[in-house]
Amino acid sequence: MSIWGLIASASIVVQLVMLTLLAASIFSWIVIFQKIRILKQAKKIRSAFEEQFWSGIDLSQLYRKLTQDGRSAEGMETIFTSGIKEFTRLRQSQNMEPDAVMDGVQRAMRVALYREEEKLDQHLPFLATVGSTSPYVGLFGTVWGIMHSFIGLAEVQQATLAAVAPGIAEALIATAIGLAAAIPAVIAYNRFSSTAESLGSSYENFADEFTSILHRKVHVREGGAE
């Protein structure tokens, strides 16, 4: 009546259910550890970048600092570099109206923003799927195991608790594994969704603020030229 003995003596269907749930649990833990690292890095980059951006540093100097030595921008940095790069390119064009310049800058930053939000939300649907379906998959294994146990019980002449208990116990293991896979996935999904939403909101706020800064910059320059 050990756990491993019950698993080994379970039917093929129940064993497949257990194996599927175990694989889902392993992959969900891999995703959990990856998301912890990614979101922690994103928050660190956001804090460091905002400190530099609002320190009063020249925008061109900040852009060169973020892109020097072939370094690739990440997180909020990507929104900034996309915006300032498009702003510089459009300002160098001849006969470019300020509103047209700002429209191009906003499009460039919007694309960068969507890409960063996709990175933050990556693999979250998998955690949601594991969290929502694992209990039902485990319940299916339990129902199948109990049904199989009662079918076997009908073939014996005397029904005793010792005869039916192992079959029910091995069936309930499937539900236990399903819950073990679902609970961490649900907790992690809720936590990561909240963090990703918070980061996404900060990205959007920065994009709006940076747009206002560039808007004033381009119109002041235009007014000075006139």
trRosetta pair geometry for C-beta under 8 A, 3 or more apart (Angstrom, degrees):
i j d omega theta_ij theta_ji phi_ij phi_ji
1 5 6.7 -60 -53 74 2 132
1 6 7.0 30 -157 -55 45 104
1 165 8.0 -11 -118 121 122 115
1 166 6.6 -120 -107 -100 82 92
1 169 7.2 19 -154 92 91 168
2 5 4.3 92 56 6 84 107
2 6 6.9 -151 90 -8 43 84
3 6 5.9 -57 -152 35 29 109
3 7 6.5 26 153 -16 65 106
3 173 6.9 135 -152 -115 85 132
4 7 5.7 -53 -147 37 34 111
4 8 6.2 33 155 -19 66 107
5 8 5.7 -55 -145 38 31 110
5 9 6.2 14 160 -7 65 112
6 9 6.1 -66 -143 46 28 100
6 10 6.5 49 152 -49 63 95
6 166 6.5 -158 -114 -163 92 81
6 169 5.5 -92 -128 112 146 104
6 170 4.0 -163 177 -89 97 88
6 173 6.0 147 114 -30 126 145
7 10 5.7 -36 -153 0 33 119
7 15 7.0 103 -180 -109 75 85
7 18 6.4 -168 -140 148 105 173
7 170 6.8 172 -75 -141 34 97
7 173 6.3 -118 -78 125 84 162
9 166 7.1 -20 97 163 142 123
9 170 6.4 -113 81 -86 88 155
10 14 4.1 -103 167 90 121 127
10 15 5.2 153 89 -56 110 82
10 18 7.2 88 76 -10 160 138
10 145 6.4 -43 -147 -114 102 120
10 170 4.4 -172 -86 168 96 129
10 171 7.6 148 -129 -70 109 50
10 173 7.5 -109 -70 55 142 129
11 14 4.9 90 56 12 79 102
11 15 6.9 -145 95 -6 39 90
11 144 7.1 -118 66 136 135 105
11 145 6.5 -172 21 -106 108 71
11 148 5.1 -95 -34 -157 147 174
12 15 5.6 -59 -147 39 30 112
12 16 6.3 32 155 -21 66 105
13 16 5.8 -55 -151 34 29 111
13 17 6.5 31 150 -19 63 104
13 141 7.1 -178 130 -123 83 72
13 144 5.1 -96 112 152 133 151
13 145 8.0 -158 85 -63 99 68
13 148 7.8 169 47 -47 120 141
14 17 5.5 -51 -150 35 35 114
14 18 6.4 35 152 -18 66 104
14 141 4.8 105 -131 -165 69 96
14 144 6.0 -167 -67 91 84 112
14 145 4.6 60 -87 -73 139 106
14 148 7.6 -108 -28 24 121 147
14 170 6.6 76 139 140 157 101
14 171 6.5 -97 -118 -108 140 60
14 174 5.6 -109 -156 -59 89 133
15 18 5.6 -52 -147 37 33 112
15 19 6.2 34 153 -20 65 106
16 19 5.6 -53 -144 37 32 112
16 20 6.3 35 155 -21 65 105
17 20 5.8 -54 -148 35 29 111
17 21 6.4 24 156 -14 64 108
17 137 6.0 176 -155 161 96 89
17 138 6.9 135 159 -106 117 40
17 140 6.4 -164 -118 88 140 96
17 141 3.3 -169 101 -79 160 123
17 144 7.5 154 -23 41 146 136
17 174 5.1 23 109 -141 127 125
18 21 5.9 -58 -147 40 30 108
18 22 6.2 31 155 -21 65 108
18 141 6.6 124 -46 -152 70 162
18 173 6.8 5 -100 118 126 104
18 174 5.6 -102 -70 -105 84 78
18 177 5.5 89 -135 37 76 167
19 22 5.6 -53 -144 36 30 112
19 23 6.4 31 156 -18 64 105
20 23 5.9 -55 -150 36 29 109
20 24 6.4 29 153 -18 64 107
20 137 6.5 -108 100 172 125 143
21 24 5.6 -53 -145 38 33 112
21 25 6.3 36 154 -22 65 105
21 134 5.9 102 -132 -148 97 95
21 137 6.0 173 -74 105 101 125
21 138 6.0 62 -91 -73 153 91
21 141 7.9 -82 -19 -10 132 149
21 174 7.2 140 3 -159 150 69
21 177 4.5 108 109 129 140 110
21 178 5.3 -87 -126 -83 144 60
21 180 7.9 89 154 63 117 92
21 181 5.0 -142 -175 -16 87 150
22 25 5.7 -53 -148 35 31 113
22 26 6.5 32 153 -20 64 104
22 177 6.4 -46 -62 -169 75 130
22 181 7.6 -125 -85 -73 24 124
23 26 5.8 -53 -147 35 32 111
23 27 6.3 26 157 -13 66 108
24 27 6.0 -58 -145 42 29 107
24 28 6.1 31 156 -22 65 109
24 130 5.0 165 172 -124 112 108
24 134 6.1 -169 107 -94 146 109
24 181 5.2 57 96 -167 104 142
25 28 5.7 -55 -144 36 28 112
25 29 6.5 28 156 -18 63 104
25 130 7.6 145 -80 -168 44 132
25 134 7.7 89 -65 -127 84 144
25 177 7.4 -106 -30 -179 142 83
25 180 6.4 7 -112 114 145 90
25 181 3.8 -106 -75 -107 95 91
25 184 7.7 81 -147 48 85 123
25 185 8.0 -113 -115 -41 58 111
26 29 6.0 -58 -154 35 29 109
26 30 6.7 32 149 -20 64 104
27 30 5.5 -50 -151 33 37 115
27 31 6.4 37 151 -17 67 103
27 126 7.4 -89 131 164 114 133
27 130 7.8 -169 82 -78 98 143
28 31 5.6 -51 -149 38 35 112
28 32 6.2 42 149 -27 65 103
28 126 7.2 -165 -100 132 75 99
28 127 5.9 110 -142 -111 98 73
28 130 4.8 -138 -79 98 133 174
28 181 6.6 119 22 -167 145 81
28 184 6.6 131 124 96 124 105
28 185 4.6 -57 -162 -88 147 104
28 188 7.4 152 170 47 99 147
29 32 5.3 -46 -144 31 35 117
29 33 6.5 32 158 -15 65 101
29 184 7.0 15 -84 120 81 149
30 33 6.2 -58 -152 37 29 105
30 34 6.4 26 152 -16 64 110
31 34 5.6 -59 -147 40 32 112
31 35 6.1 28 158 -18 69 108
31 123 4.7 -165 -147 164 119 136
31 126 6.0 -164 -89 88 167 128
31 127 6.1 -152 109 -61 140 99
31 188 7.8 122 102 132 95 148
32 35 6.0 -58 -146 38 26 107
32 36 6.4 31 154 -23 62 104
32 127 7.4 107 -72 -102 80 127
32 184 6.8 -44 -71 154 157 111
32 185 7.8 -119 -63 -102 115 53
32 188 4.6 -80 -114 -129 106 156
33 36 5.7 -48 -148 30 33 115
33 37 6.7 30 154 -16 63 104
34 37 5.9 -60 -155 37 32 108
34 38 6.2 26 153 -17 69 110
34 123 7.2 47 84 46 126 167
35 38 5.6 -54 -137 41 35 109
35 39 5.8 26 166 -13 70 110
35 123 6.5 -138 -65 80 112 124
35 124 7.7 101 -109 -74 145 77
35 188 7.1 112 66 175 140 112
35 192 5.1 -14 158 -116 142 139
36 39 6.4 -60 -140 42 21 102
36 40 6.1 21 160 -19 60 114
37 40 5.9 -60 -146 38 24 111
37 41 6.3 23 157 -18 62 110
38 41 5.9 -60 -151 38 27 110
38 42 6.3 29 152 -22 65 107
38 119 7.4 -145 179 158 132 96
38 120 7.8 178 132 -114 117 49
39 42 5.4 -48 -143 34 35 114
39 43 6.5 34 157 -17 65 102
39 120 7.2 80 -98 -139 87 83
39 192 6.5 -148 -48 -134 152 82
39 195 5.0 48 -167 130 142 140
39 196 6.9 -87 -108 -68 117 73
39 199 7.2 -142 -145 -30 85 147
40 43 6.0 -55 -151 36 30 108
40 44 6.4 31 151 -19 63 108
41 44 5.6 -56 -148 37 33 113
41 45 6.3 32 155 -18 67 105
41 74 7.6 -38 141 138 109 147
41 75 7.9 -163 123 -44 80 131
42 45 5.8 -54 -146 37 30 109
42 46 6.3 33 154 -22 64 106
42 74 7.6 -122 -106 146 65 106
42 75 4.9 152 -142 -99 76 128
42 120 6.8 76 -114 -96 173 97
42 199 5.6 21 134 -138 129 153
43 46 5.6 -51 -145 34 32 114
43 47 6.4 31 157 -18 64 105
43 195 7.7 -67 -56 -169 121 110
43 199 6.8 -103 -77 -91 74 114
44 47 6.0 -56 -150 35 29 108
44 48 6.4 22 156 -13 64 110
45 48 5.9 -59 -145 41 30 107
45 49 6.0 25 160 -18 67 111
45 74 5.4 -90 -133 93 166 104
45 75 4.3 132 96 36 135 145
45 76 6.6 171 123 30 97 89
45 77 6.4 -82 172 -13 116 110
46 49 6.0 -60 -143 39 25 106
46 50 6.1 21 162 -17 64 110
46 75 5.8 -105 -59 152 78 140
46 76 4.9 96 -111 -7 74 132
46 199 6.7 -143 -50 -136 153 92
46 202 6.2 52 -160 118 143 143
47 50 6.1 -58 -144 37 25 107
47 51 6.4 28 156 -21 61 108
48 51 5.9 -57 -154 33 29 114
48 52 6.7 22 153 -13 64 106
49 52 5.8 -60 -153 39 35 107
49 53 5.9 31 155 -22 71 111
49 75 7.3 -166 -3 94 146 111
49 76 5.0 -177 76 86 152 116
49 77 5.3 -143 -101 -67 143 82
49 80 7.1 -167 -177 -5 129 145
50 53 5.6 -52 -135 38 32 111
50 54 6.0 9 172 1 67 112
50 76 7.2 1 -51 109 84 163
50 206 7.5 -111 -95 -100 98 127
51 54 6.9 -67 -139 48 18 92
51 55 6.4 36 155 -46 57 108
52 55 5.6 -51 -152 10 29 122
52 57 6.0 -24 175 15 78 142
52 62 6.1 139 142 -128 114 114
52 65 7.7 -139 -175 94 148 147
53 57 7.3 -87 -119 45 23 104
53 62 6.6 82 -99 -150 63 161
53 80 7.0 -129 -98 -104 129 149
57 61 5.7 -116 170 83 98 116
57 62 5.0 111 110 -61 123 104
58 61 4.1 78 71 10 99 111
58 62 6.8 -171 88 -10 49 84
59 62 5.6 -54 -146 37 32 111
59 63 6.4 36 153 -22 65 103
59 84 5.7 -169 163 -118 112 134
60 63 5.6 -50 -148 33 32 113
60 64 6.5 31 154 -16 64 103
60 84 7.6 179 -89 179 50 132
60 88 7.9 100 -103 -86 96 132
61 64 5.8 -53 -149 37 33 109
61 65 6.3 35 151 -22 64 107
62 65 5.5 -54 -147 35 33 115
62 66 6.4 27 156 -17 66 107
62 80 7.5 -62 125 155 121 139
63 66 6.0 -60 -149 37 29 106
63 67 6.2 -2 163 5 66 115
63 80 7.5 -150 -92 137 79 100
63 81 6.1 128 -136 -116 86 74
63 84 5.0 -132 -83 105 133 148
63 85 7.3 155 -152 -61 135 75
64 67 6.3 -74 -138 52 27 92
64 68 5.9 48 161 -56 67 100
65 68 6.1 -32 -138 -2 24 117
66 71 6.8 -129 167 96 44 118
66 73 5.3 33 161 -91 118 104
66 77 5.4 -179 -152 -162 136 118
66 80 7.3 113 0 90 172 121
66 81 5.8 -133 103 -73 137 117
67 71 6.3 -164 -143 65 23 83
67 73 6.9 -36 -77 -43 76 100
67 81 6.4 124 -58 -131 112 133
68 71 6.2 19 68 17 50 112
73 77 3.7 -146 -165 123 101 108
73 78 4.6 158 112 -76 110 57
73 80 7.3 -141 -162 60 150 90
73 81 4.6 -175 -16 1 163 144
74 77 5.6 44 53 45 43 119
74 78 6.3 -4 -144 -35 10 103
75 78 6.4 151 66 7 21 98
75 116 6.1 98 -137 -144 36 127
75 199 7.7 -80 -147 -175 108 121
75 203 7.6 -130 179 -92 72 113
76 79 5.7 -49 -160 31 47 113
76 80 6.6 45 147 -17 71 104
76 116 7.7 96 -67 -153 37 164
76 202 7.3 -56 -83 122 126 101
76 203 5.9 -148 -97 -107 80 79
76 206 5.8 35 -148 62 115 169
77 80 5.7 -59 -153 39 35 111
77 81 6.1 27 156 -15 72 109
78 81 6.0 -56 -140 40 29 105
78 82 6.1 30 160 -19 64 109
78 112 4.9 -171 135 -170 96 116
78 115 7.2 -96 137 83 148 117
78 116 5.9 168 63 -66 133 118
79 82 6.0 -57 -146 37 25 110
79 83 6.3 22 157 -16 62 111
79 109 5.3 57 -164 -151 83 89
79 112 4.8 164 -98 111 54 126
79 113 5.6 52 -104 -72 116 77
79 116 6.8 -56 -47 -8 99 148
79 203 6.1 156 -37 -163 153 93
79 206 6.4 107 94 101 145 116
79 207 5.5 -93 -176 -82 136 94
79 210 7.3 149 133 31 105 156
80 83 5.9 -63 -150 38 27 108
80 84 6.1 12 163 -8 67 111
80 206 7.7 -58 -62 150 91 124
80 210 6.5 -146 -108 -118 73 157
81 84 6.2 -57 -136 43 29 101
81 85 5.8 31 163 -22 64 113
81 112 8.0 168 65 -128 76 157
82 85 6.0 -59 -143 37 22 111
82 86 6.4 16 161 -12 61 110
82 108 4.7 -170 158 152 98 99
82 109 5.6 152 96 -90 112 52
82 111 7.1 -147 -176 71 152 93
82 112 3.9 -165 8 -44 160 146
83 86 6.2 -62 -148 40 26 103
83 87 6.1 27 156 -22 64 112
83 105 5.3 57 -153 -170 77 94
83 108 6.0 158 -91 94 45 111
83 109 4.4 23 -74 -71 102 112
83 112 7.6 -103 -35 31 77 145
83 207 7.5 174 -63 -135 140 75
83 210 5.7 84 105 134 169 132
83 211 7.5 -113 -142 -76 139 65
83 214 6.7 -135 164 -40 114 153
84 87 5.4 -52 -141 37 33 117
84 88 6.3 34 158 -20 65 104
84 214 7.9 -154 -94 -90 61 126
85 88 6.1 -55 -149 35 27 108
85 89 6.4 24 154 -17 62 109
85 108 7.4 -144 72 169 90 152
86 89 5.7 -56 -145 38 33 112
86 90 6.1 24 161 -13 68 110
86 104 5.5 -157 167 136 118 96
86 105 5.0 164 98 -103 115 58
86 107 7.8 -158 -172 68 164 82
86 108 3.8 -174 -30 -10 156 164
86 109 7.8 -123 33 -34 137 75
87 90 6.3 -61 -143 41 24 102
87 91 6.2 24 159 -20 63 112
87 101 6.7 67 -137 172 64 104
87 105 4.9 37 -73 -98 84 124
87 214 5.4 -109 -110 -146 145 134
87 218 7.5 -126 -156 -65 105 118
88 91 5.9 -58 -144 36 27 111
88 92 6.6 25 158 -20 62 108
89 92 6.1 -63 -158 33 28 109
89 93 7.3 37 145 -32 61 99
90 93 5.5 -40 -159 13 43 118
90 96 5.6 177 171 176 81 158
90 100 7.3 -159 -174 117 129 84
90 101 4.4 154 123 -128 130 80
90 104 5.0 145 -73 71 150 148
90 105 7.0 -110 25 -49 143 85
91 96 7.0 -138 -110 74 26 139
91 101 6.2 57 -71 -133 68 139
91 218 7.1 -136 -95 -114 110 101
91 221 7.9 19 -144 95 124 159
93 96 4.3 81 85 -44 105 131
96 100 5.6 -127 -172 83 77 120
96 101 5.5 88 143 -63 116 95
97 100 4.4 89 62 6 88 106
97 101 7.0 -150 94 -9 46 84
98 101 5.5 -52 -150 32 34 115
98 102 6.4 29 156 -15 67 105
98 218 4.7 146 -141 136 100 115
98 219 5.6 85 -167 -80 159 68
98 222 5.0 -65 -57 -43 129 152
99 102 5.8 -55 -147 39 33 108
99 103 6.4 39 152 -24 65 103
100 103 5.6 -49 -147 32 33 114
100 104 6.6 33 155 -16 63 104
101 104 6.0 -61 -157 37 30 109
101 105 6.4 28 150 -18 66 108
101 218 5.5 -174 89 -142 141 155
102 105 5.4 -51 -143 38 36 113
102 106 6.1 38 157 -21 67 105
102 211 7.1 86 -160 -163 100 91
102 214 6.8 153 -111 112 85 107
102 215 5.6 46 -111 -98 137 83
102 218 6.5 -153 -57 46 96 155
103 106 5.9 -55 -147 36 28 110
103 107 6.5 30 154 -19 63 105
104 107 5.8 -53 -149 34 32 111
104 108 6.4 31 155 -18 65 106
105 108 5.8 -56 -150 36 31 111
105 109 6.3 22 157 -11 66 109
105 211 6.9 152 115 -119 116 80
105 214 5.8 -136 159 121 167 157
106 109 5.9 -58 -144 42 30 105
106 110 6.0 35 156 -25 65 109
106 211 6.0 47 -92 -119 90 128
107 110 5.6 -55 -144 35 28 114
107 111 6.5 30 157 -19 63 103
108 111 6.0 -54 -153 33 29 109
108 112 6.6 24 152 -13 63 108
109 112 5.5 -55 -146 41 36 111
109 113 6.0 42 152 -25 68 106
109 207 4.9 150 154 -143 128 108
109 210 7.1 175 -119 85 155 126
109 211 7.0 -136 47 -68 159 99
110 113 5.5 -50 -145 34 30 115
110 114 6.5 32 155 -19 63 103
110 207 7.4 107 -77 -175 54 149
111 114 5.9 -54 -150 34 30 110
111 115 6.5 29 153 -18 63 106
112 115 5.7 -56 -150 36 32 112
112 116 6.4 29 154 -17 66 106
113 116 5.9 -58 -148 37 31 108
113 117 6.3 29 155 -17 65 107
113 203 5.6 148 -136 143 92 119
113 204 6.6 85 -158 -86 139 65
113 207 5.6 -20 -74 -62 135 153
114 117 5.7 -56 -146 38 31 111
114 118 6.4 36 153 -23 64 104
115 118 5.6 -52 -151 32 32 114
115 119 6.8 34 150 -20 63 101
116 119 5.6 -49 -153 31 37 113
116 120 6.6 37 150 -18 65 102
116 200 7.8 163 110 -108 95 71
116 203 5.9 -177 97 -131 138 159
117 120 5.6 -51 -149 35 37 113
117 121 6.3 21 156 -7 68 110
117 196 7.7 100 -153 174 66 100
117 200 4.9 61 -113 -117 101 114
117 203 7.0 -151 -63 66 88 152
118 121 6.0 -65 -142 47 30 101
118 122 6.5 58 152 -57 63 88
119 122 5.6 -26 -152 -13 33 120
120 196 3.9 143 155 -142 112 101
120 199 5.7 -171 -117 79 147 130
120 200 6.1 -149 63 -58 159 96
121 124 5.1 -75 -167 20 62 130
121 125 7.9 47 161 -24 93 85
121 196 5.7 121 -73 172 63 154
123 126 5.0 -41 -164 28 65 120
123 127 6.7 65 143 -19 78 96
124 127 5.7 -51 -152 36 41 110
124 128 6.4 42 150 -20 69 104
124 189 6.1 112 -161 -137 82 83
124 192 5.9 -158 -104 107 105 125
124 193 6.2 112 -155 -78 139 83
124 196 7.1 -78 -62 1 148 161
125 128 5.4 -54 -146 38 37 114
125 129 6.2 40 154 -23 68 103
126 129 5.7 -53 -149 34 31 112
126 130 6.4 30 154 -16 65 104
127 130 5.8 -53 -145 38 32 109
127 131 6.1 30 156 -18 65 111
127 185 4.7 -175 -163 -166 75 87
127 186 7.8 170 159 -71 93 25
127 188 5.6 -109 -153 92 143 107
127 189 4.1 177 120 -75 119 99
127 192 7.2 88 46 40 164 138
128 131 5.8 -58 -145 40 28 111
128 132 6.1 13 162 -9 65 114
128 185 7.7 -168 -65 154 15 105
128 189 5.2 123 -72 -139 67 150
129 132 6.2 -66 -141 43 25 100
129 133 5.8 -9 174 8 66 120
130 133 6.8 -72 -128 49 18 89
130 134 5.5 29 178 -39 62 116
130 181 6.0 -108 178 153 105 101
130 182 6.6 -168 141 -105 72 55
130 185 4.1 -133 96 -132 112 166
131 134 6.8 -32 -118 15 14 112
131 182 5.0 101 -142 -160 46 73
131 183 7.9 121 -130 -65 87 10
131 185 3.9 -152 -63 105 86 105
131 186 3.7 132 -149 -67 131 74
131 189 5.7 -95 -11 2 151 141
132 182 7.6 148 -28 -139 14 110
132 186 7.9 115 -54 -88 58 99
133 136 5.6 -67 -160 45 52 110
133 137 5.8 51 148 -24 83 105
133 182 8.0 -168 63 -99 39 109
134 137 5.7 -55 -143 37 32 110
134 138 6.2 31 159 -16 66 107
134 178 4.5 165 154 -163 79 74
134 179 7.4 167 121 -66 110 20
134 181 4.2 -150 -148 90 152 112
134 182 3.9 -162 67 -62 123 94
134 185 7.1 124 -5 29 140 143
135 138 5.7 -57 -147 41 31 111
135 139 6.1 34 153 -22 66 106
135 175 7.4 33 -152 -151 67 74
135 178 4.9 124 -106 141 32 118
135 179 6.0 52 -99 -80 89 65
135 182 5.1 -15 -38 -30 86 164
136 139 5.4 -49 -143 36 34 114
136 140 6.5 42 152 -24 63 99
136 178 7.5 -169 35 -168 28 144
137 140 5.6 -48 -153 29 33 115
137 141 6.8 32 149 -15 62 101
137 178 5.6 176 73 -113 80 120
138 141 5.6 -53 -154 36 36 111
138 142 6.4 38 149 -21 67 104
138 174 4.7 168 -156 143 68 74
138 175 4.3 119 145 -111 112 35
138 176 7.3 -169 -165 32 139 29
138 177 5.9 179 -110 70 118 74
138 178 2.1 -111 -25 -17 135 139
138 179 6.6 -94 56 -21 168 65
138 181 7.8 168 -48 33 123 113
139 142 5.4 -50 -147 35 36 114
139 143 6.2 36 155 -19 68 103
139 174 7.8 -170 -48 114 12 106
139 175 5.9 57 -81 -102 54 96
139 178 6.8 -94 -21 62 62 169
140 143 5.9 -53 -145 37 30 108
140 144 6.2 28 156 -17 64 108
140 174 7.8 -98 73 144 57 139
141 144 5.7 -56 -144 39 30 110
141 145 6.1 29 157 -19 65 109
141 171 6.8 179 133 -155 72 65
141 174 3.0 -135 100 -172 129 159
141 175 7.3 -159 71 -45 97 58
141 178 7.5 174 30 -40 119 122
142 145 5.8 -58 -146 38 28 109
142 146 6.3 24 158 -15 65 106
142 171 4.6 95 -145 158 54 91
142 172 5.8 54 -124 -93 111 39
142 174 5.0 -156 -53 68 69 111
142 175 4.6 17 -53 -41 137 105
143 146 6.0 -55 -145 39 28 107
143 147 6.2 30 155 -19 63 109
143 171 7.6 154 -7 -173 13 125
144 147 5.7 -57 -147 38 29 112
144 148 6.2 29 154 -19 64 108
144 171 7.3 -175 73 -131 58 106
145 148 5.6 -54 -146 38 31 111
145 149 6.2 34 153 -23 65 105
145 167 6.4 177 164 176 86 75
145 168 7.5 131 123 -118 105 27
145 170 5.7 -147 -164 100 140 85
145 171 2.6 -176 91 -98 128 95
145 172 7.8 -121 83 -18 141 43
145 174 6.5 166 -11 1 135 131
146 149 5.4 -51 -146 34 33 114
146 150 6.4 28 157 -15 66 104
146 167 7.0 117 -115 135 39 99
146 168 5.9 43 -107 -111 87 72
146 171 4.8 159 -44 138 70 175
147 150 6.1 -57 -147 38 29 105
147 151 6.4 33 153 -21 63 105
148 151 5.7 -52 -148 33 32 114
148 152 6.6 30 154 -14 64 105
148 167 6.7 -150 94 -160 83 120
148 171 7.8 167 45 -79 100 118
149 152 5.9 -58 -154 39 31 109
149 153 6.3 35 148 -24 65 107
149 164 5.9 94 159 -151 116 71
149 166 7.8 180 -124 86 120 64
149 167 2.6 141 -112 138 119 142
149 168 5.8 -149 94 -51 175 60
149 171 6.5 -93 -18 -28 128 131
150 153 5.1 -48 -142 34 38 118
150 154 6.5 46 155 -28 64 96
150 164 7.4 33 -87 -131 60 112
150 167 7.8 -174 -31 115 48 148
151 154 5.9 -48 -156 24 32 113
151 155 7.5 30 147 -20 58 102
152 155 5.9 -56 -162 26 40 113
152 156 7.6 30 149 -16 67 100
152 167 6.6 177 50 -80 130 151
153 156 6.2 -58 -158 30 41 104
153 159 5.6 53 -178 -119 107 105
153 163 6.1 119 -116 127 88 115
153 164 5.3 19 -90 -88 136 97
153 167 7.5 -122 -43 30 103 154
156 159 6.6 131 83 -79 108 58
156 163 6.1 -109 48 -158 163 154
158 163 7.9 152 101 -21 68 151
159 163 6.2 -126 -150 64 50 137
159 164 6.8 29 -169 -36 93 118
160 163 4.8 100 58 1 77 102
160 164 7.4 -173 88 3 42 87
161 164 6.3 -70 -144 47 33 94
161 165 5.5 43 163 -40 72 112
162 165 6.1 -39 -125 21 24 117
164 167 5.9 -67 -163 43 48 110
164 168 6.0 40 150 -17 81 111
165 168 5.9 -63 -145 41 31 106
165 169 5.9 31 160 -22 69 110
166 169 5.6 -57 -143 37 30 113
166 170 6.3 25 162 -16 66 106
167 170 6.1 -56 -146 37 27 105
167 171 6.4 27 154 -19 62 109
168 171 5.6 -58 -150 37 32 113
168 172 6.4 31 154 -21 67 106
169 172 5.9 -56 -148 34 30 109
169 173 7.0 44 150 -32 61 96
170 173 5.6 -37 -158 12 38 119
171 174 6.2 -44 -174 18 44 112
171 175 7.8 36 139 -9 65 99
172 175 5.5 -48 -160 34 52 112
172 176 6.4 55 144 -22 73 102
173 176 5.4 -54 -150 37 37 115
173 177 6.3 36 153 -19 69 103
174 177 5.9 -53 -148 36 31 108
174 178 6.4 34 151 -21 63 107
175 178 5.5 -55 -149 36 33 115
175 179 6.4 30 155 -16 66 104
176 179 6.0 -55 -149 37 30 107
176 180 6.3 31 152 -20 64 108
177 180 5.5 -54 -145 38 33 114
177 181 6.4 31 155 -17 65 105
178 181 5.9 -58 -150 37 29 107
178 182 6.1 21 156 -17 66 113
179 182 5.6 -59 -137 40 32 107
179 183 5.9 33 169 -27 70 107
180 183 6.7 -42 -131 25 22 107
180 184 7.7 11 171 0 51 103
181 184 7.5 -75 -167 41 25 96
181 185 6.5 14 154 -13 63 123
182 185 5.7 -73 -151 43 32 111
182 186 6.0 28 160 -21 73 109
183 186 6.0 -55 -145 34 27 108
183 187 6.4 23 159 -14 63 108
184 187 5.8 -58 -145 41 33 110
184 188 5.9 29 159 -17 69 111
185 188 5.9 -57 -143 41 26 108
185 189 6.1 30 157 -24 64 108
186 189 5.7 -53 -144 34 28 112
186 190 6.5 25 159 -15 63 105
187 190 6.2 -59 -152 37 27 107
187 191 6.3 23 154 -15 64 112
188 191 5.7 -60 -145 41 31 110
188 192 5.8 22 162 -13 69 112
189 192 6.1 -59 -138 43 25 103
189 193 5.9 28 161 -23 63 111
190 193 5.9 -54 -142 35 25 112
190 194 6.5 25 158 -18 60 107
191 194 6.0 -61 -156 34 27 109
191 195 6.5 20 153 -13 64 109
192 195 5.6 -56 -145 41 35 110
192 196 5.9 33 157 -19 69 108
193 196 5.8 -55 -141 40 28 109
193 197 6.1 29 157 -20 63 108
194 197 5.8 -55 -146 36 27 111
194 198 6.4 28 154 -19 62 107
195 198 5.7 -56 -150 36 31 112
195 199 6.4 27 154 -15 66 106
196 199 5.8 -54 -146 39 32 109
196 200 6.1 35 154 -21 65 108
197 200 5.6 -53 -143 38 30 113
197 201 6.4 33 155 -21 63 104
198 201 5.8 -53 -150 33 29 111
198 202 6.6 27 153 -16 62 105
199 202 5.7 -56 -150 37 34 110
199 203 6.4 38 150 -22 66 103
200 203 5.5 -51 -149 33 34 114
200 204 6.5 32 153 -18 65 104
201 204 5.7 -53 -148 36 33 110
201 205 6.3 34 153 -19 66 105
202 205 5.6 -51 -144 37 33 112
202 206 6.3 35 156 -19 65 104
203 206 5.9 -56 -150 36 29 109
203 207 6.4 31 152 -21 64 106
204 207 5.6 -52 -147 34 32 113
204 208 6.5 32 154 -17 64 103
205 208 5.8 -55 -151 36 32 110
205 209 6.3 27 153 -15 66 108
206 209 5.6 -57 -145 41 33 109
206 210 5.9 31 158 -18 69 109
207 210 5.9 -55 -140 40 27 109
207 211 6.3 34 155 -24 61 106
208 211 5.7 -53 -149 33 29 115
208 212 6.7 30 152 -19 62 103
209 212 5.7 -52 -154 32 34 112
209 213 6.6 35 149 -20 65 103
210 213 5.5 -49 -150 33 37 114
210 214 6.4 31 154 -13 67 105
211 214 5.9 -58 -146 42 30 106
211 215 6.0 37 152 -27 65 107
212 215 5.4 -51 -144 33 30 116
212 216 6.6 29 157 -16 63 102
213 216 6.1 -57 -155 36 29 106
213 217 6.3 29 149 -21 64 110
214 217 5.2 -54 -144 37 35 117
214 218 6.1 30 160 -17 69 105
215 218 6.3 -56 -144 37 26 103
215 219 6.4 13 161 -7 61 113
216 219 6.2 -67 -145 45 27 103
216 220 5.9 29 160 -22 67 110
217 220 6.0 -56 -144 35 24 109
217 221 6.4 21 157 -15 61 109
218 221 5.8 -54 -148 38 30 110
218 222 6.2 32 152 -21 64 107
219 222 5.3 -48 -140 37 36 113
219 223 6.1 37 156 -19 66 103
220 223 5.8 -54 -147 38 30 109
220 224 6.3 31 153 -19 64 107
221 224 5.7 -55 -147 37 31 112
221 225 6.4 33 153 -22 64 104
222 225 5.7 -53 -151 32 31 112
222 226 6.7 28 152 -17 63 103
223 226 5.8 -55 -151 35 35 108
